Amino acid sequence: MRRRVNAGIHRCLFFLALICNSAVLRPAFTGRPSLTRCATRPSSQAVKSAGFGQISLDSVTDEISAPNIAPAEAVDILLRNEDVTHDDLKLKKLRKVLDQSLEKGGQASVAPMVARMLQWDGLEPQQEKSHGMRSAKKFPIFFTAFAAVRSYCRENADFFSMQELGAVLEALTTLARKMWAADDRVTGSMSMILNKELMNKGEATSETADIIGTLGLREPFQAMAVAALDIPREDMKHVDAVASMAWALAVANIQLASLQIKVAKGIIAHIDKVSPPDIGKLFMTMHEMEWFKDADAIAYLTQALVARIQTLKEEDPGLASMLAAR
């Protein structure tokens, strides 16, 4: 079957993708991590150890090492404190504690942790000068948390469920985009860290626009893509997670033909569960980023999505009117 979609189908999918576009840029999970309020102000010992008005990273690290602190809450505590002094040794200690926190929290703790990282105002673009300087100063702490997540996903990809894979891959892709779009002072700090990482690995510094690869996410994404091949067929019923995974891997340009076929078959088998945001992601994955390579898979998936759009229009007159108006 030829890989050709008629103009009417393209136009219908395009309009629906526009409607769902904002959903593509958000993590697939909808709940925010439940964060308890702990140590909202620094202890006197912390202030004394770092100087008036400053907090020692060691004291914050000790706080988040408590057994009842989840990874998302640990990030909240780290990013809540405004003026935290740090050096390489303190950052290494922090990384060890975060690694332990993720091991204890398991796969289910990763998406909430990334969700909290996405909320950090230090990633906002074009910050006021003093705000941007504070964000750049704190960025090494943020990146230490990011590196812990990156490493955990690479080493534990086989233990993620389909729902967890979709949520984490989409959240990390969204986070990567947000990190590169941050204020120039923040991206400058990030570039210094990344160049140091590359030199430590004996690799040349990167000047490409690969937002995934330059952040060291390619190996974790590849590991999670391979892990998805072993996901039981019945778990492909979680079409929202499957669509999120496909979109994230397309952004990262992770090509795995057998996984592409598995995704297409999974979506078609459970097409009745596909929602408008899922259709938007799949349209971008299939026709804009051209992640799917098999012509038959593209044709059958397109037909299934078009049929699903018609069903959704019948079920929701408002959606039909919106598409007609465009």
C-alpha positions in Angstrom: 0.0 0.0 0.0 1.4 3.3 -1.0 2.4 5.8 1.7 -0.1 8.6 0.6 -2.8 10.3 2.5 -5.3 12.5 0.6 -5.6 16.2 1.2 -8.9 15.9 3.2 -7.4 13.4 5.7 -4.3 15.6 6.1 -6.4 18.7 6.7 -8.6 16.9 9.3 -5.6 15.5 11.1 -3.8 18.9 11.0 -6.7 20.8 12.5 -7.1 18.2 15.3 -3.3 18.4 15.9 -3.6 22.2 16.3 -6.4 21.7 18.9 -4.3 19.2 20.8 -1.0 20.9 20.4 -0.8 22.2 23.9 -1.2 18.7 25.3 1.8 17.5 23.3 4.0 19.9 25.1 2.9 18.8 28.5 3.9 15.7 30.4 1.4 12.8 30.0 0.7 12.5 33.7 -1.8 15.0 35.1 -1.3 14.8 38.8 1.2 16.9 40.7 3.5 15.2 43.2 2.2 15.4 46.8 4.7 17.5 48.6 4.8 17.9 52.3 6.1 21.1 53.8 9.4 20.4 55.4 12.0 22.8 56.6 10.6 25.9 54.9 13.3 28.0 56.6 17.0 27.1 57.1 18.2 26.0 60.5 20.5 28.3 62.5 23.2 25.7 62.1 22.9 25.9 58.3 23.2 29.7 58.4 26.2 29.6 60.6 28.0 27.1 58.4 27.6 29.1 55.2 27.5 32.7 56.5 24.7 35.1 57.1 21.8 34.8 54.6 23.3 31.7 53.0 22.6 28.0 53.4 25.1 25.2 53.1 24.2 22.6 50.5 25.5 19.9 52.9 22.8 20.8 55.4 20.1 20.6 52.7 21.5 17.3 51.5 21.3 16.0 55.1 17.7 17.0 55.2 16.6 15.3 52.0 18.4 12.1 53.0 15.7 11.4 55.6 13.9 8.1 55.0 10.5 9.7 54.5 11.6 12.2 51.8 10.5 11.1 48.3 12.5 12.2 45.2 10.0 14.8 44.2 10.0 16.3 47.7 13.8 16.3 47.7 13.8 18.4 44.5 11.2 20.7 46.0 13.4 21.3 49.1 16.5 21.8 46.9 14.9 24.4 44.6 12.9 26.2 47.3 16.0 27.5 49.1 17.2 30.7 47.4 20.9 31.1 48.3 22.6 27.7 48.7 26.4 27.5 48.6 27.9 24.6 46.8 31.1 23.2 45.4 32.1 20.0 43.5 32.4 17.9 46.7 29.0 19.0 48.0 27.4 18.3 44.6 28.9 14.8 44.6 27.4 14.2 48.1 24.1 15.5 46.9 24.2 13.2 43.8 24.8 10.1 46.0 21.8 11.0 48.2 19.5 11.6 45.1 20.6 8.2 43.6 19.7 6.5 46.9 16.4 8.4 47.0 15.5 7.2 43.5 16.5 3.6 44.2 14.2 3.7 47.2 11.3 5.4 45.4 11.5 3.2 42.3 10.2 3.7 38.9 6.9 5.3 40.1 8.9 8.2 41.7 10.6 9.3 38.5 7.7 11.1 36.7 6.7 13.1 39.8 10.3 14.1 40.3 10.6 15.4 36.7 7.3 17.1 37.1 8.6 19.1 40.0 11.8 20.0 38.0 9.6 21.3 35.2 8.0 23.7 37.7 11.3 25.4 38.6 11.1 29.1 37.7 14.8 29.1 37.0 14.1 27.6 33.6 11.9 30.5 32.5 13.3 32.4 29.4 14.4 36.0 29.5 14.5 36.4 33.3 15.2 39.7 35.0 18.9 40.2 35.5 19.1 39.4 39.3 16.7 36.5 38.9 18.7 35.1 36.0 22.0 35.3 38.0 20.4 33.5 40.9 19.0 30.8 38.6 22.4 30.3 36.9 24.1 30.0 40.3 21.6 27.4 41.4 21.6 25.5 38.1 24.4 23.1 39.1 22.2 21.8 41.9 19.3 21.4 39.5 21.5 19.6 37.0 22.7 17.2 39.7 19.1 16.1 40.1 18.7 15.9 36.4 21.8 13.7 36.1 20.5 11.4 38.8 17.2 10.9 36.9 19.1 10.4 33.6 21.3 7.7 35.2 18.4 6.0 36.9 16.4 5.7 33.7 19.4 4.3 31.8 20.2 1.7 34.4 16.6 0.7 35.3 14.8 0.9 32.0 13.7 -2.7 32.0 11.7 -2.2 35.2 9.4 0.5 33.9 5.8 -0.2 33.0 4.3 1.0 29.8 2.5 3.9 31.7 5.7 4.8 33.4 7.8 4.7 30.2 5.3 7.0 28.4 5.1 9.5 31.2 8.8 9.7 31.9 9.9 9.9 28.2 7.5 12.7 27.5 8.3 14.6 30.7 12.1 14.3 30.0 11.6 15.5 26.4 9.6 18.5 27.6 12.2 19.2 30.3 15.0 19.1 27.7 13.3 21.6 25.5 12.6 23.8 28.5 16.2 23.7 29.6 17.6 24.8 26.2 15.0 27.6 26.0 15.9 29.0 29.4 17.5 32.4 30.1 20.9 32.9 28.5 22.6 32.9 31.9 21.2 29.5 32.7 22.0 28.0 29.4 25.5 29.4 29.7 25.9 27.6 33.1 24.5 24.4 31.5 26.9 24.6 28.6 29.9 24.7 31.0 28.6 21.7 32.8 28.0 19.7 29.6 31.4 20.6 28.2 33.0 19.4 31.4 31.0 16.1 31.1 32.2 15.6 27.6 35.8 16.3 28.5 35.6 13.8 31.3 34.4 11.3 28.8 37.2 12.2 26.4 34.6 13.4 23.8 34.6 16.5 21.7 32.3 19.3 22.7 29.1 19.3 20.9 27.8 22.2 18.7 24.8 20.4 17.3 21.2 21.3 17.9 20.4 17.8 19.3 18.6 18.8 22.5 18.4 15.2 23.6 21.9 14.0 22.8 23.7 17.1 24.1 22.0 16.6 27.5 23.1 13.0 27.7 19.6 11.6 27.3 20.2 9.5 24.2 21.4 6.4 26.0 18.6 6.5 28.5 16.0 7.0 25.7 17.6 4.1 23.7 17.5 1.9 26.8 13.8 2.7 27.4 13.0 2.1 23.7 14.5 -1.3 23.9 12.7 -2.0 27.1 9.4 -1.2 25.5 9.9 -4.1 23.1 9.5 -6.4 26.1 6.3 -4.8 27.3 3.5 -7.4 27.2 1.1 -6.9 24.2 -1.9 -6.5 26.5 -0.2 -3.5 28.2 -0.3 -1.6 24.8 -3.9 -0.8 25.8 -2.5 2.3 27.6 -2.6 4.2 24.3 -2.0 7.6 26.0 1.4 6.3 27.2 2.1 4.6 23.9 1.4 7.9 22.0 3.6 9.8 24.5 6.4 7.4 24.1 6.3 7.5 20.3 6.2 11.3 20.3 9.2 11.5 22.6 11.3 9.0 20.7 10.4 10.8 17.5 11.7 14.1 18.9 14.9 12.3 20.0 15.1 10.5 16.6 15.4 7.1 18.3 14.8 4.7 15.4 13.8 1.2 16.2 11.7 -0.4 13.4 10.3 -3.3 15.5 9.1 -0.9 18.1 7.5 1.3 15.5 5.5 -1.7 14.2 4.6 -2.6 17.8 3.3 0.9 18.5 1.2 1.0 15.3 -0.3 -2.4 16.0 -1.0 -1.4 19.7 -2.7 1.8 18.7 -4.9 0.1 16.0 -5.8 -2.7 18.4 -7.1 -0.2 21.0 -8.2 2.6 18.7 -11.4 3.0 20.7 -9.3 4.3 23.6 -7.5 7.0 21.6 -8.3 10.5 22.7 -7.9 13.8 20.8 -4.5 14.6 22.5 -3.3 11.2 21.5 -4.3 11.8 17.9 -2.4 15.1 18.0 0.8 13.4 19.2 0.5 10.5 16.7 -0.1 12.9 13.8 3.1 14.9 14.7 5.0 11.6 15.2 3.8 10.1 11.9 3.6 13.0 9.4 5.8 15.8 10.8 8.7 13.9 12.4 8.2 10.8 10.2 9.1 8.4 12.9 7.1 5.5 11.4 9.0 4.1 8.4 6.8 1.2 7.3 4.4 2.3 4.6 1.7 -0.2 5.4 1.9 0.7 9.1 1.5 4.4 8.2 -1.5 3.7 5.9 -3.3 1.4 8.4 -2.7 3.7 11.3 -3.8 6.7 9.4 -7.1 4.9 8.4 -7.7 3.9 12.0 -7.1 7.5 13.2 -9.4 9.0 10.6 -12.1 6.5 11.6 -11.6 7.4 15.2 -11.9 11.1 14.4 -15.2 10.5 12.8 -16.4 8.6 15.9 -15.2 11.4 18.2 -17.0 14.0 16.1 -20.2 12.0 16.4 -19.8 11.7 20.2 -18.8 15.3 20.7 -20.8 17.8 18.5 -18.6 20.6 19.8 -15.5 19.0 18.4 -17.2 18.6 15.0 -18.2 22.3 15.0 -14.7 23.3 15.9 -13.2 21.3 13.1 -15.8 22.6 10.6 -15.0 26.2 11.6 -11.4 25.7 10.8 
